[in-house]
């Protein structure tokens, strides 16, 4: 089963690395979860399309946030320990 992080994890990593959460970017990238569930990453999660969406919403930094979103999803899907680590660090 695909394990993807919640939006708060994406917001946290964006705040940590870019200085703000870019919640709107993450919300749009994960919008397909409403009708595709865990398979939502078939939409908006290719790096180029994610970056274009992020750029349209919030400029260059939005594009970076979108690329981080895709990367964090991939890391957390491959390694449950990474997802747990990010969640623990976020709660400190």
KASUL-V91829 format. One record per run of one state. SS is the DSSP state (H for helix, E for strand, - for the rest). FROM is the first residue (numbers start at 0). TO is the last residue. If there is no record, write none. Layout:
SS&FROM&TO ; SS&FROM&TO
This chain:
-&0&5 ; H&6&17 ; -&18&21 ; H&22&28 ; -&29&31 ; H&32&41 ; -&42&45 ; H&46&77 ; -&78&78 ; H&79&90 ; -&91&91
